[in-house]
Amino acid sequence: MSPIDVDRDALLRLFFEESQEGLAAMEQALVALEAGASGGDALKTLFRIAHTLKGNAASLGFAEIAETTHEMENVLDCLRGGSLAVSKPVTDLLLQSVDALREMLAEAQA
């Protein structure tokens, strides 16, 4: 094994751990957003986590996770830009997406 080879198992463990932490943080930010918290910071946090998860998933070959987070990014971008208003249906959809991502991660980890 050369020095530039990466221990894929260690990389995957880190990916799954960080992804679960990110999803928990997304869930908290979405609940806060739904409760009327300042949208700016919550939306920045949500977008950053989705973007990171998308990139990490894509780099490791988890296309379905990357595609789902890409779609979440699109919705979050509309919220940030003001073309879509924060509402219960939108936050519910994003929370359902977080749940779907958890399931995808569990399947990928099995």
Secondary structure, DSSP 8 states (H G I E B T S, - for coil): --TT---HHHHHHHHHHHHHHHHHHHHHHHHHHHTT--HHHHHHHHHHHHHHHHHHHHHTT-HHHHHHHHHHHHHHHHHHHTSS---HHHHHHHHHHHHHHHHHHHHHH-
